[in-house]
């Protein structure tokens, strides 16, 4: 492909004029739609494939439209809410409860329960 993806897209838009198909729908091939159908594990009819191609094209057109926005004064964000450090110091507050558990054991061995051997 000569030139960038955007250049190729703009070229296709100018060639299509104001046709019913979106500019990006031409970029999405029938093979791409078939592959997406396989990934989604759905069997699309020819009419559904055509509609999916149109819908995906419209989504890509919208993304291109968003790329036209001036975001020079906007800081990049990875989350809409400010996220602080959620780590805390690891302090044992209630112990492991082994003494209480072993208090009711009929037999103890080495800080644990003593049980009869079950495998020969």
DSSP file (Angstrom, degrees, kcal/mol; ACC not computed):
  #  RESIDUE AA STRUCTURE BP1 BP2  ACC     N-H-->O    O-->H-N    N-H-->O    O-->H-N    TCO  KAPPA ALPHA  PHI   PSI    X-CA   Y-CA   Z-CA
    1    1 A X              0   0    0      0, 0.0     2,-0.4     0, 0.0     4,-0.1   0.000 360.0 360.0 360.0 123.9    0.0    0.0    0.0
    2    2 A X        +     0   0    0      2,-0.1     2,-0.0     3,-0.0     6,-0.0  -0.699 360.0   3.9 -86.6 136.2    1.5    3.3   -1.0
    3    3 A X  S    S-     0   0    0     -2,-0.4     2,-0.1     4,-0.1     0, 0.0  -0.174 102.7 -45.8  82.5 178.9    1.1    6.1    1.5
    4    4 A X     >  -     0   0    0      1,-0.1     4,-2.4    -2,-0.0     5,-0.2  -0.305  51.8-106.9 -83.9 168.5   -0.5    6.0    4.9
    5    5 A X  H  > S+     0   0    0      1,-0.2     4,-2.2     2,-0.2     5,-0.1   0.901 121.6  50.3 -58.4 -43.5   -3.7    4.4    5.9
    6    6 A X  H  > S+     0   0    0      2,-0.2     4,-2.8     1,-0.2    -1,-0.2   0.896 108.6  51.9 -65.8 -40.3   -5.4    7.8    6.3
    7    7 A X  H  > S+     0   0    0      1,-0.2     4,-2.2     2,-0.2    -1,-0.2   0.923 110.6  48.2 -61.0 -43.9   -4.1    8.9    2.8
    8    8 A X  H  X S+     0   0    0     -4,-2.4     4,-2.1     2,-0.2    -1,-0.2   0.899 111.9  50.3 -62.6 -40.1   -5.6    5.7    1.3
    9    9 A X  H  X S+     0   0    0     -4,-2.2     4,-2.3     2,-0.2    -2,-0.2   0.934 110.1  48.7 -64.5 -46.1   -8.9    6.3    3.1
   10   10 A X  H  X S+     0   0    0     -4,-2.8     4,-2.3     1,-0.2    -1,-0.2   0.878 109.6  53.6 -61.3 -37.3   -9.1    9.9    1.9
   11   11 A X  H  X S+     0   0    0     -4,-2.2     4,-1.9     1,-0.2    -1,-0.2   0.915 109.3  48.1 -62.3 -42.9   -8.4    8.8   -1.6
   12   12 A X  H  X S+     0   0    0     -4,-2.1     4,-2.4     2,-0.2    -2,-0.2   0.880 109.3  53.6 -65.9 -37.5  -11.3    6.3   -1.4
   13   13 A X  H  X S+     0   0    0     -4,-2.3     4,-1.8     1,-0.2    -2,-0.2   0.936 110.2  46.6 -61.8 -46.2  -13.6    9.0    0.0
   14   14 A X  H  < S+     0   0    0     -4,-2.3    -1,-0.2     1,-0.2    -2,-0.2   0.848 113.4  49.4 -67.4 -32.2  -12.8   11.3   -2.9
   15   15 A X  H  < S+     0   0    0     -4,-1.9    -1,-0.2     1,-0.2    -2,-0.2   0.877 112.9  46.9 -71.5 -36.5  -13.3    8.4   -5.4
   16   16 A X  H >< S-     0   0    0     -4,-2.4     3,-0.6     1,-0.2     2,-0.3   0.762  86.5-170.8 -76.6 -25.1  -16.7    7.4   -3.8
   17   17 A X  T 3<  -     0   0    0     -4,-1.8    -1,-0.2     1,-0.2    -2,-0.1  -0.533  66.4 -24.8  67.2-130.1  -18.1   10.9   -3.7
   18   18 A X  T 3  S+     0   0    0     -2,-0.3    -1,-0.2    -4,-0.1    -4,-0.1  -0.240  91.7 154.4-110.6  44.4  -21.3   10.9   -1.7
   19   19 A X    <   -     0   0    0     -3,-0.6     4,-0.1     1,-0.1    -3,-0.1  -0.104  57.5-107.7 -65.7 169.0  -22.2    7.2   -2.2
   20   20 A X  S    S+     0   0    0      2,-0.1     2,-0.1    -4,-0.0    -1,-0.1   0.819  97.7  82.6 -71.1 -31.3  -24.3    5.3    0.2
   21   21 A X  S    S-     0   0    0     -5,-0.1    -2,-0.1     1,-0.1     2,-0.1  -0.479  87.3-115.2 -74.1 144.9  -21.4    3.3    1.5
   22   22 A X     >  -     0   0    0     -2,-0.1     4,-0.7     1,-0.1     3,-0.4  -0.393  24.8-113.0 -74.9 160.6  -19.2    4.8    4.1
   23   23 A X  T >4 S+     0   0    0      1,-0.2     3,-0.6     2,-0.2     4,-0.4   0.872 116.5  46.7 -61.6 -38.9  -15.6    5.6    3.3
   24   24 A X  G >> S+     0   0    0     33,-0.3     4,-1.3     1,-0.2     3,-0.6   0.685  94.2  75.8 -81.0 -17.5  -14.2    3.0    5.7
   25   25 A X  G 34 S+     0   0    0     -3,-0.4    -1,-0.2     1,-0.3    -2,-0.2   0.837  92.8  55.4 -62.4 -30.7  -16.7    0.3    4.6
   26   26 A X  G << S+     0   0    0     -4,-0.7    -1,-0.3    -3,-0.6    -2,-0.2   0.796 103.0  55.4 -70.1 -27.9  -14.5   -0.1    1.5
   27   27 A X  T <4 S+     0   0    0     -3,-0.6     2,-0.8    -4,-0.4    -1,-0.2   0.813  93.5  77.5 -74.3 -30.1  -11.5   -0.7    3.7
   28   28 A X  S  < S-     0   0    0     -4,-1.3    29,-0.1    25,-0.1    -1,-0.1  -0.729  79.3-151.6 -85.1 112.2  -13.2   -3.5    5.5
   29   29 A X     >  -     0   0    0     -2,-0.8     4,-1.9     1,-0.1     5,-0.1  -0.283  26.0-112.0 -81.8 166.4  -13.0   -6.5    3.2
   30   30 A X  H  > S+     0   0    0      1,-0.2     4,-2.4     2,-0.2     5,-0.2   0.855 120.3  57.2 -62.6 -35.0  -15.4   -9.4    2.9
   31   31 A X  H  > S+     0   0    0      2,-0.2     4,-2.5     1,-0.2    -1,-0.2   0.883 104.0  52.3 -63.8 -38.4  -12.6  -11.6    4.3
   32   32 A X  H  > S+     0   0    0      2,-0.2     4,-2.6     1,-0.2    -2,-0.2   0.925 110.2  47.6 -63.6 -44.5  -12.4   -9.4    7.4
   33   33 A X  H  X S+     0   0    0     -4,-1.9     4,-2.2     2,-0.2    -2,-0.2   0.911 112.5  49.3 -63.2 -42.4  -16.1   -9.7    8.0
   34   34 A X  H  X S+     0   0    0     -4,-2.4     4,-2.0     2,-0.2    -2,-0.2   0.904 111.6  49.6 -63.2 -40.7  -15.9  -13.5    7.6
   35   35 A X  H  X S+     0   0    0     -4,-2.5     4,-2.6     2,-0.2    -2,-0.2   0.903 109.8  50.1 -66.2 -41.6  -13.0  -13.6   10.0
   36   36 A X  H  X S+     0   0    0     -4,-2.6     4,-2.5     1,-0.2    -1,-0.2   0.892 109.1  53.2 -62.8 -38.9  -14.8  -11.6   12.6
   37   37 A X  H  X>S+     0   0    0     -4,-2.2     5,-2.6     2,-0.2     4,-0.6   0.893 109.4  48.3 -61.9 -40.0  -17.8  -13.9   12.2
   38   38 A X  H ><5S+     0   0    0     -4,-2.0     3,-0.8     3,-0.2    -2,-0.2   0.933 112.1  48.6 -65.4 -45.7  -15.5  -16.9   12.9
   39   39 A X  H 3<5S+     0   0    0     -4,-2.6    -2,-0.2     1,-0.3    -1,-0.2   0.884 115.0  44.6 -61.7 -38.5  -14.0  -15.2   15.9
   40   40 A X  H 3<5S-     0   0    0     -4,-2.5    -1,-0.3    -5,-0.2    -2,-0.2   0.533 108.8-128.5 -82.6  -5.9  -17.4  -14.4   17.3
   41   41 A X  T <<5 +     0   0    0     -3,-0.8     2,-0.4    -4,-0.6    -3,-0.2   0.911  64.0 130.5  57.1  46.2  -18.6  -17.9   16.4
   42   42 A X      < -     0   0    0     -5,-2.6     2,-0.7    -6,-0.1    -1,-0.2  -0.971  56.4-134.9-128.0 146.2  -21.6  -16.6   14.5
   43   43 A X        -     0   0    0     -2,-0.4     2,-0.4    -3,-0.1    -9,-0.0  -0.886  25.9-159.1-100.7 113.3  -22.8  -17.6   11.1
   44   44 A X        -     0   0    0     -2,-0.7     2,-0.1   -10,-0.1    -7,-0.0  -0.759  10.4-134.3 -97.8 137.4  -23.8  -14.5    9.1
   45   45 A X     >  -     0   0    0     -2,-0.4     4,-2.7     1,-0.1     5,-0.2  -0.403  35.7-101.9 -75.2 163.3  -26.1  -14.4    6.1
   46   46 A X  H  > S+     0   0    0      1,-0.2     4,-2.1     2,-0.2     5,-0.1   0.876 125.9  50.9 -55.0 -37.5  -24.9  -12.4    3.1
   47   47 A X  H  > S+     0   0    0      2,-0.2     4,-2.2     1,-0.2    -1,-0.2   0.905 110.9  47.8 -66.9 -40.8  -27.3   -9.6    4.1
   48   48 A X  H  > S+     0   0    0      2,-0.2     4,-2.8     1,-0.2    -2,-0.2   0.870 109.9  53.1 -67.5 -36.3  -26.0   -9.6    7.7
   49   49 A X  H  X S+     0   0    0     -4,-2.7     4,-2.4     2,-0.2    -2,-0.2   0.914 109.5  48.5 -63.1 -42.6  -22.4   -9.5    6.4
   50   50 A X  H  X S+     0   0    0     -4,-2.1     4,-2.1    -5,-0.2    -2,-0.2   0.915 113.4  46.9 -63.3 -43.0  -23.2   -6.5    4.3
   51   51 A X  H  X S+     0   0    0     -4,-2.2     4,-2.9     2,-0.2    -2,-0.2   0.904 111.7  51.0 -66.0 -41.3  -24.9   -4.8    7.3
   52   52 A X  H  X S+     0   0    0     -4,-2.8     4,-2.8     2,-0.2     5,-0.2   0.899 109.7  50.5 -63.1 -40.6  -21.9   -5.7    9.5
   53   53 A X  H  X S+     0   0    0     -4,-2.4     4,-2.0     2,-0.2    -1,-0.2   0.911 112.4  46.8 -62.9 -42.3  -19.5   -4.2    7.0
   54   54 A X  H  X S+     0   0    0     -4,-2.1     4,-2.3     2,-0.2    -2,-0.2   0.926 113.4  48.6 -64.3 -45.2  -21.5   -1.0    6.8
   55   55 A X  H  X S+     0   0    0     -4,-2.9     4,-2.1     1,-0.2    -2,-0.2   0.917 112.2  47.6 -63.2 -44.3  -21.7   -0.8   10.6
   56   56 A X  H  X S+     0   0    0     -4,-2.8     4,-2.4     1,-0.2    -1,-0.2   0.884 110.6  53.0 -65.1 -37.0  -18.0   -1.3   11.1
   57   57 A X  H  X S+     0   0    0     -4,-2.0     4,-2.5    -5,-0.2   -33,-0.3   0.909 108.3  49.8 -62.4 -42.2  -17.3    1.2    8.4
   58   58 A X  H  X S+     0   0    0     -4,-2.3     4,-2.2     2,-0.2    -2,-0.2   0.873 109.4  52.2 -65.0 -36.7  -19.5    3.8   10.2
   59   59 A X  H  X S+     0   0    0     -4,-2.1     4,-2.2     2,-0.2    -2,-0.2   0.927 111.3  46.2 -64.2 -43.6  -17.6    3.0   13.5
   60   60 A X  H  X S+     0   0    0     -4,-2.4     4,-2.4     1,-0.2    -2,-0.2   0.876 110.1  53.9 -67.3 -36.5  -14.3    3.6   11.8
   61   61 A X  H  X S+     0   0    0     -4,-2.5     4,-2.1     2,-0.2    -1,-0.2   0.910 108.7  49.8 -60.7 -41.3  -15.6    6.8   10.2
   62   62 A X  H  X S+     0   0    0     -4,-2.2     4,-2.4     2,-0.2    -2,-0.2   0.899 108.9  51.6 -65.2 -40.6  -16.7    8.0   13.6
   63   63 A X  H  X S+     0   0    0     -4,-2.2     4,-1.8     1,-0.2    -1,-0.2   0.913 109.3  50.4 -62.1 -41.8  -13.2    7.3   15.0
   64   64 A X  H  X S+     0   0    0     -4,-2.4     4,-0.6     1,-0.2    -1,-0.2   0.890 108.9  52.5 -61.5 -38.2  -11.7    9.2   12.1
   65   65 A X  H >< S+     0   0    0     -4,-2.1     3,-1.1     1,-0.2     4,-0.3   0.908 107.7  51.1 -63.8 -41.5  -14.1   12.1   13.0
   66   66 A X  H >< S+     0   0    0     -4,-2.4     3,-1.5     1,-0.3    -1,-0.2   0.834 100.9  63.1 -64.3 -31.8  -12.9   12.0   16.6
   67   67 A X  H 3< S+     0   0    0     -4,-1.8    -1,-0.3     1,-0.3    -2,-0.2   0.698  93.0  64.9 -66.7 -17.3   -9.3   12.1   15.4
   68   68 A X  T << S+     0   0    0     -3,-1.1    -1,-0.3    -4,-0.6    -2,-0.2   0.656  79.7 106.9 -78.1 -15.4  -10.1   15.6   14.0
   69   69 A X  S <  S-     0   0    0     -3,-1.5     2,-0.9    -4,-0.3    -3,-0.0  -0.341  77.9-118.8 -66.3 143.3  -10.7   17.0   17.5
   70   70 A X        +     0   0    0      1,-0.1     3,-0.2     2,-0.0    -1,-0.1  -0.751  42.7 162.3 -83.6 108.5   -8.1   19.3   18.9
   71   71 A X    >   +     0   0    0     -2,-0.9     3,-1.3     1,-0.1    -1,-0.1   0.038  33.9 117.9-113.0  23.6   -6.8   17.6   22.1
   72   72 A X  T 3  S+     0   0    0      1,-0.3    -1,-0.1     3,-0.0    -2,-0.0   0.821  80.6  42.6 -64.0 -30.9   -3.6   19.6   22.4
   73   73 A X  T 3  S+     0   0    0     -3,-0.2     2,-0.5     2,-0.1    -1,-0.3   0.346  95.0  97.4 -96.2   6.9   -4.7   21.0   25.8
   74   74 A X    <   -     0   0    0     -3,-1.3     2,-0.2     3,-0.0    -3,-0.1  -0.838  69.6-135.0-102.8 127.0   -6.0   17.7   27.2
   75   75 A X        -     0   0    0     -2,-0.5     2,-0.1     1,-0.1    -2,-0.1  -0.536  29.8-105.5 -75.9 142.3   -3.9   15.6   29.4
   76   76 A X        -     0   0    0     -2,-0.2     2,-0.4     2,-0.0    -1,-0.1  -0.401  39.8-165.1 -65.3 144.4   -3.9   11.9   28.7
   77   77 A X        -     0   0    0      1,-0.1     3,-0.1    -2,-0.1    -1,-0.0  -0.992  26.0-170.3-134.5 139.5   -5.9    9.8   31.2
   78   78 A X  S    S+     0   0    0     -2,-0.4     2,-0.3     1,-0.3    -1,-0.1   0.570  83.2  24.1-100.1 -12.2   -5.9    6.1   31.8
   79   79 A X        -     0   0    0      1,-0.1    -1,-0.3     4,-0.0     4,-0.1  -0.994  68.0-133.5-151.3 146.0   -8.9    6.3   34.1
   80   80 A X  S    S+     0   0    0     -2,-0.3     2,-0.4    -3,-0.1    -1,-0.1   0.767  95.3  56.2 -74.8 -22.9  -11.8    8.7   34.5
   81   81 A X  S    S-     0   0    0     -3,-0.0     2,-0.4     1,-0.0    -3,-0.1  -0.832  98.0-106.2-105.4 146.1  -11.4    8.8   38.3
   82   82 A X        -     0   0    0     -2,-0.4     2,-0.5     1,-0.0    -2,-0.1  -0.569  37.7-154.7 -70.7 130.0   -8.2    9.7   40.0
   83   83 A X        -     0   0    0     -2,-0.4     2,-0.1    -4,-0.1     3,-0.1  -0.927   9.3-166.1-113.3 123.6   -6.7    6.5   41.4
   84   84 A X        -     0   0    0     -2,-0.5     2,-0.3     1,-0.1     0, 0.0  -0.430  42.1 -68.4 -98.4 177.4   -4.4    6.5   44.3
   85   85 A X        -     0   0    0      1,-0.2    -1,-0.1    -2,-0.1     0, 0.0  -0.512  42.1-170.1 -67.2 123.4   -2.0    3.9   45.7
   86   86 A X        +     0   0    0     -2,-0.3    -1,-0.2    -3,-0.1     2,-0.1   0.382  47.8 113.7 -98.6   3.3   -4.2    1.1   47.1
   87   87 A X        -     0   0    0      3,-0.0     2,-0.3     1,-0.0    -2,-0.0  -0.441  43.9-173.4 -73.8 149.5   -1.3   -0.7   48.8
   88   88 A X        -     0   0    0     -2,-0.1     2,-0.2     3,-0.0    -2,-0.1  -0.919  35.3 -85.6-135.9 163.6   -1.3   -0.9   52.6
   89   89 A X        -     0   0    0     -2,-0.3     2,-1.2     1,-0.1     0, 0.0  -0.500  43.2-121.1 -70.4 138.7    1.2   -2.1   55.1
   90   90 A X        +     0   0    0     -2,-0.2     2,-0.5     2,-0.0    -1,-0.1  -0.683  45.2 165.0 -86.7  95.7    0.8   -5.9   55.7
   91   91 A X        -     0   0    0     -2,-1.2     2,-0.5     0, 0.0    -2,-0.0  -0.955  35.5-132.2-116.8 126.2    0.1   -6.1   59.5
   92   92 A X        +     0   0    0     -2,-0.5     4,-0.1     1,-0.2    -2,-0.0  -0.642  33.2 166.0 -76.4 124.5   -1.3   -9.2   61.1
   93   93 A X  S    S+     0   0    0     -2,-0.5    -1,-0.2     2,-0.1     0, 0.0   0.687  72.4  25.1-112.4 -26.2   -4.2   -8.2   63.3
   94   94 A X  S    S-     0   0    0      1,-0.2     3,-0.3     2,-0.0    -2,-0.1   0.406  93.6-135.4-123.1   3.3   -6.0  -11.4   64.1
   95   95 A X        -     0   0    0      1,-0.2    -1,-0.2     2,-0.1    -2,-0.1  -0.094  38.7 -71.7  68.5-172.9   -3.4  -14.2   63.8
   96   96 A X        -     0   0    0     -4,-0.1    -1,-0.2     0, 0.0    -4,-0.0   0.524  53.0-127.4 -99.6  -5.5   -4.1  -17.4   62.0
   97   97 A X     >  +     0   0    0     -3,-0.3     4,-2.0     1,-0.1     5,-0.2   0.633  66.5 132.5  74.4  13.6   -6.4  -19.0   64.6
   98   98 A X  H  >  +     0   0    0      1,-0.2     4,-2.7     2,-0.2     5,-0.2   0.880  68.3  53.2 -68.3 -36.4   -4.3  -22.2   64.8
   99   99 A X  H  > S+     0   0    0      1,-0.2     4,-1.1     2,-0.2    -1,-0.2   0.924 111.7  45.6 -64.1 -43.1   -4.2  -22.2   68.7
  100  100 A X  H  > S+     0   0    0      2,-0.2     4,-0.5     1,-0.2    -1,-0.2   0.887 114.2  48.9 -66.4 -38.8   -8.0  -22.0   68.9
  101  101 A X  H >< S+     0   0    0     -4,-2.0     3,-0.8     1,-0.2    -2,-0.2   0.907 112.3  47.4 -67.9 -41.2   -8.5  -24.6   66.2
  102  102 A X  H >< S+     0   0    0     -4,-2.7     3,-1.2     1,-0.2    -1,-0.2   0.668  93.1  79.7 -74.8 -15.3   -6.0  -27.1   67.9
  103  103 A X  H 3< S+     0   0    0     -4,-1.1    -1,-0.2     1,-0.3    -2,-0.2   0.828  99.8  40.0 -60.9 -31.2   -7.7  -26.5   71.3
  104  104 A X  T << S+     0   0    0     -3,-0.8    -1,-0.3    -4,-0.5     2,-0.2   0.405  88.9 118.7 -97.4   1.0  -10.5  -28.9   70.2
  105  105 A X    <   -     0   0    0     -3,-1.2     3,-0.1    -4,-0.2    -3,-0.0  -0.472  58.5-146.8 -72.8 135.7   -8.3  -31.5   68.5
  106  106 A X  S    S+     0   0    0      1,-0.2     2,-0.3    -2,-0.2    -1,-0.1   0.828  87.2  18.4 -69.4 -30.2   -8.3  -35.0   69.9
  107  107 A X        -     0   0    0      7,-0.2     7,-2.3     2,-0.0     2,-0.3  -0.999  69.9-165.9-143.3 140.0   -4.6  -35.4   69.0
  108  108 A X  E     +A  113   0A   0     -2,-0.3     2,-0.3     5,-0.3     5,-0.2  -0.923   6.0 179.8-125.5 149.3   -1.9  -32.9   68.1
  109  109 A X  E >   -A  112   0A   0      3,-2.5     3,-1.1    -2,-0.3    -2,-0.0  -0.896  69.3 -17.9-151.6 119.8    1.5  -33.3   66.4
  110  110 A X  T 3  S-     0   0    0     -2,-0.3     3,-0.1     1,-0.3    -2,-0.0   0.839 127.1 -48.1  57.8  38.7    4.1  -30.6   65.6
  111  111 A X  T 3  S+     0   0    0      1,-0.3    -1,-0.3    -9,-0.0     2,-0.2   0.634 126.2  80.0  79.2  13.7    1.6  -27.7   65.9
  112  112 A X  E <  S-A  109   0A   0     -3,-1.1    -3,-2.5   -10,-0.1    -1,-0.3  -0.771  90.3 -69.5-138.0-176.8   -1.0  -29.5   63.7
  113  113 A X  E     -A  108   0A   0     -2,-0.2     2,-0.5    -5,-0.2    -5,-0.3  -0.580  40.6-140.4 -77.7 137.8   -3.7  -32.1   63.8
  114  114 A X        +     0   0    0     -7,-2.3     2,-0.3    -2,-0.3    -7,-0.2  -0.885  28.1 174.8 -98.7 129.5   -2.5  -35.7   64.2
  115  115 A X        -     0   0    0     -2,-0.5     3,-0.1    -6,-0.0     2,-0.0  -0.949  35.3 -96.3-133.3 152.5   -4.5  -38.2   62.1
  116  116 A X        -     0   0    0     -2,-0.3     2,-0.2     1,-0.1     0, 0.0  -0.340  49.7 -95.6 -66.5 150.5   -4.2  -41.9   61.5
  117  117 A X        -     0   0    0      1,-0.1    -1,-0.1     3,-0.0     3,-0.1  -0.478  39.7-178.1 -67.3 131.7   -2.3  -43.0   58.4
  118  118 A X        +     0   0    0     -2,-0.2     2,-0.5     1,-0.1    -1,-0.1   0.624  61.1  68.9-109.1 -18.2   -4.7  -43.7   55.6
  119  119 A X              0   0    0      1,-0.1    -1,-0.1     0, 0.0    -2,-0.0  -0.918 360.0 360.0-108.3 127.9   -2.4  -44.9   52.8
  120  120 A X              0   0    0     -2,-0.5    -1,-0.1    -3,-0.1    -3,-0.0   0.407 360.0 360.0 -59.0 360.0   -0.7  -48.3   53.2
